[in-house]
Amino acid sequence: MTDRLKVGMAGVGGFGRTRRQLMRDTGLFEIVAAYDISEEALAGCREEDGAEPASSYEALLDTPGIEAVIISTGGKFHAQQAIAAAEKGLHAFIEKPLAAAPDEVRAILEAGRRHGVVMGCGHEDHRGNPVDREIKRLIESGEIGKVAAFEATTAHSGGFLIQPGDWRGDPATNPGGMLFQCGVHKLHELIYYFGPVRRIRSVMRYDIHTTQTADVAFCQVEFDSGLVGSLNAYHVTPSEQRLAIYGTRMAIRKDKRPWGFAGVWVRRIPEGYTGGPEPESALEIAGEPDPAGDVRSFYKAVRGGGTPYPSALDGARAVAPVFAAEASARAGGAWVEVERFGVTRQEP
């Protein structure tokens, strides 16, 4: 019988409902207790997972027998809740974005070190995704040639659902708007392919919807290797998720559609090329990504030791460029150095 990890969970509605399903699919977790401001969400968690409702987050942490906390609340709560869990000696799995400010990120990482607990982060497990592994292989093997540039876009219409007073409309708790909400996914993926981000500059629009945070963000991102590309995030348009990587021998296009994966296509410059369009073909890859890879890795790190992927440190590296981008936009689009979290800067 599987030695299931006994956990308390904060935030069991919304995306927390999806997280609970993913955890059930692994068979590795037992949600003993749950906390949420929604009575309906708590009732659903009790029915589906057998979790007893907790009257407060503090009461959740005091639940007898739990070993870890799953934090699926809004980003503005992550630091306070993760630190409180660590102080109780509980491991913590924290949804992305890791935290809403650099000092909060530093405090989370320090709490994990000081109390010796495992801290995972709810980003995609790119190491466990056969498509992403193949893209990384094409880059590192040189088959793509020298990477000249990339273009990434993340967009959806969720910004129109943000009402006055919502924390997601406040740049203090949702810096960069869509860049914070979903751009961190793209940054996490780009870091997997290209390594640490050195600096960023951005221009943002704040005038499309009623929020104070950015509705549109245009960013140029520079990596330690010297590679520069674009990352754009829109919170007020139809959904779009795409990435293009341009090499001197090959171009890779990866598209996603709302709530599903579309595919990857490559165009190669043929031998003896004399001009004209290059042929495009779908990248055929065996295997499927594991949507629960992040929590599965967290479980393995708690039970067997080591570091989960993605870890809280991976989450820190993904969100750090967002803070720099917001500062850049406020400074008129100047280049801003990205804070380093556990990564030594490398010269290109």
C-alpha positions in Angstrom: 0.0 0.0 0.0 1.3 3.5 -0.9 2.6 5.5 2.0 0.4 8.5 1.4 1.5 11.9 2.5 -1.0 13.4 5.0 -1.6 17.0 4.2 -3.7 20.1 5.0 -4.8 22.2 2.1 -5.5 25.9 1.9 -7.6 27.0 -1.0 -9.7 24.0 -2.2 -12.0 25.8 -4.7 -11.1 27.4 -8.0 -7.7 26.0 -9.2 -7.5 24.3 -5.8 -10.2 21.9 -7.1 -8.0 21.0 -10.1 -5.0 20.6 -7.8 -7.1 18.2 -5.6 -8.0 16.1 -8.7 -4.3 15.9 -9.7 -3.3 14.8 -6.2 -6.1 12.1 -6.2 -4.8 10.9 -9.6 -1.4 10.2 -8.1 -2.7 8.2 -5.2 0.1 9.7 -3.1 -1.8 12.2 -0.9 -4.4 12.1 1.8 -6.0 15.5 2.4 -6.8 15.3 6.1 -8.0 18.9 6.6 -8.9 21.9 4.5 -9.3 25.6 4.9 -11.1 28.0 2.5 -13.2 31.1 2.8 -15.9 29.4 0.7 -18.2 27.0 2.6 -19.2 25.4 -0.7 -15.6 24.7 -1.6 -15.0 23.1 1.8 -18.1 21.0 1.4 -16.9 19.8 -2.0 -13.5 18.9 -0.6 -15.0 17.0 2.3 -17.2 15.0 -0.1 -14.5 14.3 -2.7 -11.5 13.9 -0.5 -12.8 13.3 3.0 -11.1 16.4 4.4 -12.3 17.9 7.6 -12.9 21.7 7.4 -10.6 23.9 9.5 -11.9 27.1 11.1 -8.8 29.1 10.2 -5.4 28.7 8.5 -3.8 28.5 12.0 -6.2 25.7 12.9 -5.3 23.9 9.7 -1.6 24.0 10.6 -2.4 22.5 14.0 -4.3 19.5 12.5 -2.8 16.4 14.2 -0.8 14.1 12.0 -0.3 16.3 8.9 3.1 16.4 7.4 2.8 19.1 4.8 0.5 21.9 3.6 -0.7 22.4 0.0 -1.1 26.2 -0.6 -3.5 26.9 -3.4 -4.6 30.4 -2.4 -4.0 33.7 -4.1 -0.5 34.9 -4.6 -0.7 37.7 -2.0 -1.2 35.0 0.7 1.6 32.6 -0.3 4.5 34.1 1.7 2.6 34.4 5.0 1.1 31.0 4.7 4.3 29.2 3.6 6.4 30.8 6.3 3.8 29.9 9.0 3.9 26.3 7.8 7.7 26.1 7.9 7.7 27.4 11.4 5.5 24.5 12.4 8.0 22.1 10.8 5.6 21.4 7.9 6.7 20.9 4.3 4.9 23.3 1.8 3.8 23.0 -1.8 3.0 26.5 -3.0 1.1 27.3 -6.2 2.7 29.7 -8.7 3.4 32.6 -8.7 5.5 32.0 -5.6 5.1 35.4 -4.0 4.1 39.0 -4.9 7.3 40.9 -3.9 11.1 40.2 -3.7 11.2 40.4 0.1 8.4 37.8 0.3 10.4 35.5 -2.0 13.5 35.9 0.2 11.5 35.2 3.3 10.0 32.0 1.9 13.4 30.6 0.8 15.0 31.6 4.2 12.2 29.9 6.1 12.7 26.7 4.1 16.4 26.7 4.8 16.1 27.6 8.5 13.5 25.0 9.3 14.8 22.3 7.0 11.5 21.6 5.2 10.8 20.8 1.6 9.2 23.6 -0.4 7.8 22.8 -3.9 6.2 25.2 -6.4 3.2 24.6 -8.7 4.9 25.2 -12.0 4.9 22.7 -14.9 7.4 19.8 -14.6 9.3 20.4 -17.9 11.7 17.6 -17.1 8.8 15.2 -17.2 7.4 16.6 -20.4 8.7 14.7 -23.4 7.9 17.6 -25.8 9.9 20.0 -23.7 12.7 17.6 -23.2 13.0 17.2 -27.0 13.0 20.9 -27.6 15.8 21.3 -25.0 17.7 18.4 -26.7 17.4 20.2 -30.1 18.9 23.3 -28.5 21.7 21.7 -26.5 22.7 19.3 -29.2 23.1 22.2 -31.7 20.6 20.6 -34.1 18.7 23.9 -34.1 21.9 25.8 -34.8 22.8 28.9 -32.8 19.7 30.2 -31.2 19.2 33.7 -32.6 16.0 34.8 -30.8 12.7 33.7 -29.3 9.1 35.1 -29.1 6.7 34.1 -26.4 3.1 35.2 -25.9 0.6 34.4 -23.1 -2.8 35.9 -23.2 -6.4 35.5 -22.0 -9.4 37.6 -21.1 -9.4 37.0 -17.4 -8.5 40.6 -16.7 -12.1 41.6 -17.5 -13.2 39.5 -14.5 -11.1 41.6 -12.1 -13.4 44.0 -10.2 -12.4 47.2 -8.2 -11.0 46.1 -4.8 -9.8 42.7 -6.1 -6.2 42.0 -5.1 -5.5 41.0 -8.7 -6.1 44.6 -9.7 -3.5 46.0 -7.3 0.2 46.2 -8.5 1.4 45.7 -4.9 -0.1 42.2 -4.9 -0.3 41.4 -8.6 2.8 43.1 -10.2 2.7 43.1 -14.0 -0.8 41.8 -14.2 -0.9 38.9 -16.7 2.9 38.8 -16.5 2.6 37.8 -12.8 -0.5 35.6 -13.3 0.6 33.6 -16.3 3.9 35.0 -17.6 5.7 33.2 -14.9 4.8 30.0 -16.6 6.5 31.1 -19.8 9.5 32.4 -17.8 9.8 29.1 -16.0 9.8 27.3 -19.4 12.3 29.7 -20.9 14.7 29.2 -18.0 14.4 25.5 -18.5 15.6 25.9 -22.1 18.0 28.8 -21.8 19.2 29.1 -18.2 19.2 32.2 -15.9 17.7 35.5 -16.9 20.2 38.4 -16.6 18.0 41.5 -17.2 14.7 42.7 -18.6 13.1 45.8 -19.9 9.4 46.4 -20.5 6.6 48.7 -21.6 3.2 48.2 -20.0 -0.3 49.6 -20.6 -2.5 50.2 -17.6 -5.4 52.0 -19.3 -7.6 49.3 -21.0 -9.5 48.0 -18.0 -10.4 49.4 -14.6 -7.5 47.8 -12.7 -4.4 49.6 -11.5 -2.1 46.7 -12.6 -0.9 46.2 -16.1 -3.3 45.1 -18.8 -0.6 44.6 -21.4 3.1 44.0 -21.0 5.8 44.0 -23.8 9.1 42.7 -22.5 12.6 42.1 -23.9 14.4 39.4 -21.9 18.2 38.8 -21.9 19.7 35.6 -20.5 23.2 35.1 -19.1 24.2 33.5 -22.5 23.5 36.8 -24.2 20.3 35.5 -25.9 17.6 38.1 -26.2 13.9 37.6 -27.0 10.5 38.9 -26.5 7.8 37.9 -23.9 4.4 39.5 -24.2 1.5 39.1 -21.8 -2.1 40.4 -22.3 -4.9 40.1 -19.8 -7.7 41.6 -21.9 -7.7 39.6 -25.1 -8.8 36.1 -26.3 -6.6 33.3 -25.1 -3.3 32.6 -26.8 -0.3 30.5 -25.6 2.6 30.2 -28.1 6.4 30.1 -28.2 8.7 30.4 -31.2 12.4 29.7 -31.0 14.6 30.8 -34.0 17.8 29.0 -34.7 20.3 29.3 -37.6 19.3 25.8 -38.8 15.8 25.4 -37.5 12.8 27.2 -36.1 10.5 25.6 -33.5 6.9 26.7 -33.0 5.0 25.5 -30.0 1.3 26.4 -29.7 -1.3 25.7 -27.1 -5.0 26.4 -27.2 -7.3 27.1 -24.3 -7.3 24.1 -21.9 -5.3 21.9 -24.2 -2.1 21.2 -26.1 -2.0 21.9 -29.8 1.4 20.8 -31.0 5.0 21.6 -32.0 6.2 22.3 -35.6 9.7 22.7 -36.9 11.1 24.3 -40.1 14.5 23.4 -41.2 16.9 25.2 -43.6 17.6 22.4 -46.1 21.0 21.4 -47.4 22.0 23.4 -50.5 19.3 26.0 -49.6 18.9 28.7 -52.4 15.9 30.6 -51.1 12.2 30.2 -50.9 10.0 28.8 -48.1 11.4 26.1 -45.8 9.2 23.1 -45.3 7.3 22.8 -42.0 6.6 19.5 -40.3 5.0 18.4 -37.0 7.4 17.2 -34.3 6.3 13.7 -33.5 7.2 12.7 -29.9 6.1 9.6 -28.0 4.8 9.9 -24.5 2.6 12.3 -22.6 3.4 15.0 -20.1 2.5 14.3 -16.4 0.2 17.1 -15.3 0.8 16.0 -11.7 4.6 15.9 -12.1 5.1 18.9 -9.7 3.2 17.4 -6.8 4.6 13.9 -7.5 8.2 15.4 -7.3 7.2 17.1 -4.1 6.1 13.8 -2.6 9.3 12.1 -3.6 11.4 14.8 -2.1 9.5 14.7 1.2 9.6 10.9 1.4 13.0 10.2 -0.1 15.0 13.4 0.3 16.5 15.7 -2.3 15.0 18.7 -4.0 11.7 18.7 -5.8 11.3 20.1 -9.3 9.9 22.6 -9.5 11.1 23.8 -6.1 10.4 27.1 -4.3 13.8 28.3 -5.7 12.6 27.5 -9.3 9.5 29.5 -8.5 11.7 32.4 -7.2 13.7 32.4 -10.5 10.5 32.5 -12.5 9.0 35.4 -10.7 12.1 37.5 -10.3 12.0 38.8 -13.9 8.4 40.0 -13.3 9.5 42.3 -10.5 12.3 43.6 -12.7 9.8 44.1 -15.6 7.4 46.1 -13.4 10.3 48.3 -12.2 11.4 48.8 -15.8 8.0 49.9 -17.0 7.8 52.4 -14.1 11.3 53.7 -15.2 10.3 54.3 -18.8 11.5 50.9 -20.3 15.1 50.9 -19.0 17.0 47.7 -18.6 16.7 46.3 -15.0 18.9 43.6 -13.6 17.0 40.6 -12.3 17.6 39.6 -8.7 19.5 36.4 -8.4 18.1 33.7 -6.1 20.7 31.0 -5.6 22.3 31.4 -9.1 25.8 32.8 -9.7 25.8 35.2 -12.6 27.6 33.9 -15.7 29.2 36.0 -18.4 27.9 35.4 -21.9 
